[in-house]
Structures are given as structure tokens and as C-alpha cells.
Amino acid sequence: MSEYLVIRLGETSDPIAHWIAVDETGARRSPCVSGLLPDAVKDIGDRTVIVLVPGVEVLTTSVDIPIKGAKMQAALPYALEELLADDVESLHFAAGSKRSNGRTPVSVVSRQAMDHWISVLRDAGIEANSIVAENYGLARIPGTISMLLAEDTVFINDGNDAELVMQGVSPGDALASIGALDDDIDAAEEQSPVSNLPRHVLLYCKPDDDERYRHDWIAIRHELDSLDVKLLADGVMPRLAVTVATGAGVNLLQGSYAPTQEYSELFRPWKYAAILLLAFGLVGFAGKAAGLYLMNQQEAELRQTFNAEYRQMLSGAPETDDPAAVINSLRRRIGNVDAPPLFLQSMAQLSRAVEQNQNAQIQAISFRAGVIDLRVTAPDVATLDSVQRQIGQSGQFRATIQSTDQDGEKVSSRIQIQAVGS
């Protein structure tokens, strides 16, 4: 089962970090720890590292752009330019997976902040697998407004696409800012952003925050259908870690910040198997090479023996590199040839074909490597076709018309004859 070490960084001036180990089901694998960032290295081991960065420094929104991949990355600055106060060249854009409603979540952060976080992690000896805005640790539940109080920050989402981070505001003010606490219900229903908001709130907070905002809970319950307060006895860190461990959020390590692929790490588990396979390959190659060398040696010895015997039989005969050709030549001289007299048999078949098609005339005959080429003239194509069929009638030979040209009133053709099966 996969395990994750979720590390939450503080704001730039805060050197204290928080971390906790969880598995892919959201179960805790270690207690929550607070301390200096280098102290977290000993808890990483084989775990995947997810780093949460301050949500107030990351703009989280969504876009409806019908493209993906590198084209999406290139289009984001232009799609969000009107919402941004900073120059897009100084910002880093990252996109997540498209949601069921067709919109794609997007995170925007300054390159200066990204460089700072990566530098801090590198100095601590930590390599993050993903960097995610901390407000993605608040689960998005359709039909429910979810809120989380973390120190002086309020995370809030409407269960759809609105995901906000606010500092220095009360929970009631946060709800009012998204239009959830509208005194005039009739007016609210006329405005789509308000009328589409859920009437149920799920809020996470620490016990001391619950005590501090007790009067706010009364007001919220009066305005909305229900308010469910969940106390975080161990702080907000376990709640955030459980959500991001399931894959929630947009990983900021994209584009120019994407980690380079270390192929050596991928092949490390297969190192010994690869070495063994290479050894078998080298042994096999050496065996083949040795066998080829011995065969060449034997061939040279046999050729040498043949040439010695050949010169004894024919005094003054030159040395040959092709004993088989010499043997075949000798057999032809004495008439002992196993191969059938292909040329003579084909000529006999050809003469019968011409005899039955007397208008056809043989202009030229050539024989090479078991193939006979004829140059034939005839008054028409039908005669040539008849000659072709007559040659192949016995089933011993196959005749193929290679070309046909009009030569005055006659037709000139080249026919090729081969033994069937050759």
C-alpha cells in the first residue's frame, strides 16, 4: 500500500513546518510532527512526498478550455490574464484533471514563490513529488459548502468550482462574501451565483475556534438549513493530509518546474536481472562466434584436401574456391546430371504451342539460370494468350507474358518460361 509524507510549509517568515505520514486510504501512519524542515527527512524513507504551500499565495480557480496538455499550459495565461494583477510572465500556471462538469482546476502562483519553496526544500535535502496549495486539502463535496479554519485563515468551497482562501475574516463573513447569507431569499433566487449555492455547511475547526465563534454558529444556523461543525482535536494537518493523499489538488510541479525523469532510478530494481541477461547474451554470442570459427576452419581444411586431390587427378589444374562448381562441371562433362534437361523439355513444349498457333513467330530465345525468355510476334493478343496456355498445359512449365507492344499490324510480346515450383 502506498504511503505519503505530507509536509505543510508555513509562510515565508515562518521556519516551522508540519508533517504527517498517511496511506492511500487516508489512514494515518505516524503522528503529526512540527519542527524545522530538515528534521522531516528521516521520516521520508520510501514514501511519496506531498508538500502543501500557503493557500494565500496561490490563486485557485477553474477554466473551461476544450484543450489539454501542452496547449492547455500555453493557453492559461491568456485565459486568466484579466483576473491577474501581475504580469503573466512573472507567474507560473498549472492545470489539474478535468472535472465532471467540464471545467479544469487551475493554480496560479508567482515564480518567485515557487523558486523560494523549491530552494527551501532543496536546502533541507527534500525532493517533492508534488507541491499543492493547502486549501485543496479541504475536500470538495457536491451539494455542500465546506469550510476549514486554519489559524487566521478560512478555506471555503461551495462544492462546485468556487475555492477561496481568506485571511482575517470570520466564518460568517466568509459565507457572506460568496453570497450564502443573503437576508432576502427572493432576491437571492434571482441571482444564479447565490441561488445555486447549497444550504448546508460542513465546517472543520479546532476546539478553541469552536468556542470563539459559537455565536457565529447560531447566526449561520438561523440563515441556512444546517451547519455541521467537526472538531479537529489534532489540528488541521491530519484533515489536509487525508484529502491530498487521495490525489486531490493541482500539482504545481508542471512546465518548467516539472521534475526531470531519472531513468537510472527506474531501472535500479532491474539492475541484477539486466546484468544476468547481458551475461547470457555474451555467452551465447561467444558460443556462436566460436562455432562459426570452427566451421570456417573445417571448410578451409576440406577445400585444401579437395584441391590436393583435384590436382592429382588433373595435373596443372588451378586451385579453386568453389569445389561444388568444379564437381558439377565434371558431372556435366560425363553426362551424369541429376537435374532434368529443362531447356530441351521447355523447347519441346514451346514447339507444340507454336505448331497449334502457326501465326505466332519466335523472334529470339535466351536461357539463363533456369529461366527462358522468348520474343514472340503474333497477329493479335488472343494468339499470344493461346501460346501461353499451350506452354503451361502440361503442368510442368509456367509461362508469363512480361510485356506486350504493338509492332505495326502485329503484336510483339516477351514471354518468360519457368519450371513449376522454381
LINFEN-V154985 format. One record per residue. N is the residue number from 1. SS is DSSP state (~ for helix, > for strand, _ for the rest). PSI is psi in whole degrees, 0 to 359 (none if undefined). OMEGA is omega in whole degrees, -180 to 180 (none if undefined). Layout:
BEGIN
N;SS;PSI;OMEGA / N;SS;PSI;OMEGA
END
This chain:
BEGIN
1;_;133;-177 / 2;_;141;176 / 3;>;151;-177 / 4;>;142;168 / 5;>;113;-178 / 6;>;121;-178 / 7;>;127;178 / 8;>;119;178 / 9;_;147;175 / 10;_;185;176 / 11;_;169;-171 / 12;_;320;-177 / 13;_;356;-177 / 14;_;112;-178 / 15;_;351;-176 / 16;>;132;176 / 17;>;163;178 / 18;>;142;179 / 19;>;155;-179 / 20;>;147;178 / 21;>;132;177 / 22;>;162;176 / 23;>;182;-173 / 24;_;345;176 / 25;_;354;-179 / 26;_;359;179 / 27;_;141;180 / 28;>;139;177 / 29;_;357;177 / 30;_;160;175 / 31;_;162;177 / 32;_;134;-177 / 33;>;142;174 / 34;>;139;180 / 35;>;191;177 / 36;>;146;-173 / 37;~;318;180 / 38;~;337;-180 / 39;~;343;-179 / 40;~;345;-175 / 41;~;320;-176 / 42;~;342;-179 / 43;~;0;-177 / 44;_;301;-178 / 45;_;233;179 / 46;_;10;-177 / 47;_;150;173 / 48;>;135;-175 / 49;>;121;175 / 50;>;124;-178 / 51;>;126;176 / 52;>;130;-179 / 53;>;157;-176 / 54;_;127;-179 / 55;~;335;-179 / 56;~;345;-180 / 57;~;0;-177 / 58;_;128;173 / 59;>;122;177 / 60;>;124;-179 / 61;>;194;177 / 62;>;156;-179 / 63;>;159;175 / 64;_;86;-179 / 65;_;122;-175 / 66;_;43;176 / 67;_;171;179 / 68;_;176;178 / 69;_;217;-177 / 70;~;327;179 / 71;~;322;176 / 72;~;315;-180 / 73;~;321;-179 / 74;~;331;-176 / 75;~;338;-175 / 76;~;314;-179 / 77;~;322;-178 / 78;~;327;-179 / 79;~;332;-175 / 80;~;3;-173 / 81;~;321;-177 / 82;~;341;-180 / 83;~;353;-171 / 84;_;138;178 / 85;_;333;-178 / 86;_;162;176 / 87;_;131;-177 / 88;~;337;-180 / 89;~;337;-179 / 90;~;3;-176 / 91;>;154;176 / 92;>;133;-177 / 93;>;138;178 / 94;>;141;-178 / 95;>;147;177 / 96;>;197;180 / 97;>;143;-179 / 98;>;137;180 / 99;_;172;-177 / 100;_;336;179 / 101;_;4;177 / 102;_;352;-179 / 103;_;153;-178 / 104;>;125;178 / 105;>;144;-176 / 106;>;141;173 / 107;>;137;179 / 108;>;131;-178 / 109;>;155;178 / 110;>;145;178 / 111;~;330;178 / 112;~;317;178 / 113;~;318;179 / 114;~;314;180 / 115;~;321;-180 / 116;~;312;-178 / 117;~;316;-179 / 118;~;322;178 / 119;~;318;179 / 120;~;316;179 / 121;~;317;-180 / 122;~;318;179 / 123;~;331;179 / 124;_;356;-179 / 125;_;29;-178 / 126;_;130;175 / 127;_;113;-176 / 128;_;139;172 / 129;_;332;175 / 130;>;149;176 / 131;>;123;-172 / 132;>;141;174 / 133;>;136;-172 / 134;~;334;-178 / 135;~;347;173 / 136;~;351;175 / 137;~;351;174 / 138;_;114;-175 / 139;_;141;178 / 140;_;114;-177 / 141;_;113;-180 / 142;_;137;179 / 143;_;7;-178 / 144;_;136;171 / 145;>;118;-180 / 146;>;139;180 / 147;>;151;176 / 148;>;129;178 / 149;>;121;179 / 150;>;106;-175 / 151;_;240;180 / 152;_;19;-175 / 153;>;143;177 / 154;>;122;172 / 155;>;136;-179 / 156;>;137;169 / 157;>;154;-174 / 158;_;12;-180 / 159;_;359;-179 / 160;_;263;-177 / 161;_;352;-180 / 162;_;116;179 / 163;>;112;-172 / 164;>;155;173 / 165;>;126;-179 / 166;>;143;178 / 167;>;143;174 / 168;_;25;178 / 169;_;157;177 / 170;_;163;177 / 171;~;321;179 / 172;~;320;178 / 173;~;323;179 / 174;~;317;178 / 175;~;321;179 / 176;~;327;-177 / 177;~;335;178 / 178;_;5;175 / 179;_;15;-178 / 180;_;334;-178 / 181;_;73;179 / 182;_;123;-177 / 183;_;328;-179 / 184;_;97;-176 / 185;~;322;-180 / 186;~;317;178 / 187;~;324;-180 / 188;~;322;-177 / 189;~;341;178 / 190;_;347;-179 / 191;_;118;-174 / 192;~;320;-179 / 193;~;327;-178 / 194;~;314;-175 / 195;~;337;180 / 196;_;353;-177 / 197;_;142;176 / 198;_;161;-180 / 199;_;10;179 / 200;>;137;-179 / 201;>;131;173 / 202;>;119;-173 / 203;>;133;176 / 204;>;134;177 / 205;>;165;175 / 206;_;160;-177 / 207;~;322;-179 / 208;~;326;176 / 209;~;325;178 / 210;~;319;179 / 211;~;321;-176 / 212;~;324;-175 / 213;_;24;-177 / 214;~;321;180 / 215;~;327;177 / 216;~;323;-179 / 217;~;322;180 / 218;~;316;-179 / 219;~;320;-179 / 220;~;318;179 / 221;~;330;178 / 222;~;325;-176 / 223;~;325;-175 / 224;_;176;-177 / 225;_;320;-177 / 226;>;157;174 / 227;>;123;180 / 228;>;114;-178 / 229;>;124;177 / 230;>;121;-178 / 231;>;135;179 / 232;_;88;-176 / 233;_;329;-179 / 234;_;15;-179 / 235;_;180;-174 / 236;_;341;-173 / 237;~;312;179 / 238;~;323;180 / 239;~;315;180 / 240;~;319;-176 / 241;~;318;-179 / 242;~;319;-176 / 243;~;311;-176 / 244;~;336;178 / 245;~;338;178 / 246;_;3;177 / 247;_;6;-180 / 248;_;151;175 / 249;_;169;-180 / 250;_;122;179 / 251;_;120;-179 / 252;_;348;-180 / 253;_;75;179 / 254;_;169;177 / 255;~;231;-178 / 256;~;345;179 / 257;~;2;179 / 258;_;137;180 / 259;_;143;176 / 260;_;143;-178 / 261;_;121;177 / 262;_;96;-177 / 263;~;333;179 / 264;~;326;178 / 265;~;325;179 / 266;~;323;-176 / 267;~;355;-178 / 268;~;315;180 / 269;_;340;-177 / 270;_;11;-173 / 271;~;309;-176 / 272;~;324;177 / 273;~;320;179 / 274;~;321;179 / 275;~;317;179 / 276;~;318;179 / 277;~;319;178 / 278;~;320;180 / 279;~;316;177 / 280;~;319;180 / 281;~;318;179 / 282;~;320;178 / 283;~;316;179 / 284;~;318;179 / 285;~;319;179 / 286;~;320;178 / 287;~;316;178 / 288;~;318;-179 / 289;~;318;179 / 290;~;319;178 / 291;~;318;179 / 292;~;320;179 / 293;~;316;-180 / 294;~;320;179 / 295;~;320;178 / 296;~;321;178 / 297;~;316;180 / 298;~;320;179 / 299;~;318;180 / 300;~;319;179 / 301;~;317;179 / 302;~;320;180 / 303;~;320;179 / 304;~;317;178 / 305;~;318;179 / 306;~;314;-178 / 307;~;324;178 / 308;~;315;179 / 309;~;321;-178 / 310;~;319;-180 / 311;~;332;175 / 312;~;323;180 / 313;~;317;-180 / 314;_;99;-178 / 315;_;131;179 / 316;_;1;179 / 317;_;139;-180 / 318;_;156;177 / 319;_;141;-177 / 320;_;149;175 / 321;_;357;-178 / 322;_;79;-179 / 323;~;326;-179 / 324;~;321;179 / 325;~;323;179 / 326;~;316;-180 / 327;~;315;179 / 328;~;323;179 / 329;~;318;179 / 330;~;321;180 / 331;~;322;178 / 332;~;327;-179 / 333;~;324;-178 / 334;_;4;176 / 335;_;12;-179 / 336;_;79;-178 / 337;_;126;-178 / 338;_;328;-176 / 339;_;137;-180 / 340;_;153;180 / 341;_;79;-174 / 342;~;314;-175 / 343;~;312;-177 / 344;~;318;180 / 345;~;319;-180 / 346;~;325;179 / 347;~;324;178 / 348;~;317;179 / 349;~;322;179 / 350;~;320;-179 / 351;~;324;178 / 352;~;323;180 / 353;~;319;-180 / 354;~;325;179 / 355;~;325;-180 / 356;~;349;177 / 357;_;74;-171 / 358;_;343;178 / 359;_;347;178 / 360;_;142;-179 / 361;>;136;177 / 362;>;120;-179 / 363;>;327;-178 / 364;>;149;178 / 365;>;134;174 / 366;>;147;-178 / 367;>;126;179 / 368;>;130;175 / 369;_;42;177 / 370;_;9;-179 / 371;>;132;180 / 372;>;127;177 / 373;>;128;179 / 374;>;143;168 / 375;>;114;-172 / 376;>;141;172 / 377;>;146;-179 / 378;>;161;-179 / 379;_;336;-178 / 380;_;171;-178 / 381;~;329;-180 / 382;~;322;179 / 383;~;317;178 / 384;~;319;179 / 385;~;323;178 / 386;~;319;177 / 387;~;315;-180 / 388;~;315;-179 / 389;~;321;-179 / 390;~;322;180 / 391;~;319;-178 / 392;_;4;-174 / 393;_;325;-177 / 394;_;343;-179 / 395;_;357;-179 / 396;_;330;-176 / 397;>;157;176 / 398;>;121;-180 / 399;>;135;-179 / 400;>;127;176 / 401;>;115;-177 / 402;>;324;-180 / 403;>;156;179 / 404;>;129;180 / 405;>;148;175 / 406;>;123;-180 / 407;>;88;-176 / 408;_;236;178 / 409;_;358;-179 / 410;>;167;178 / 411;>;126;180 / 412;>;135;-176 / 413;>;153;174 / 414;>;122;-178 / 415;>;135;179 / 416;>;133;-178 / 417;>;131;177 / 418;>;152;175 / 419;>;140;179 / 420;_;131;-179 / 421;_;353;179 / 422;_;none;none
END
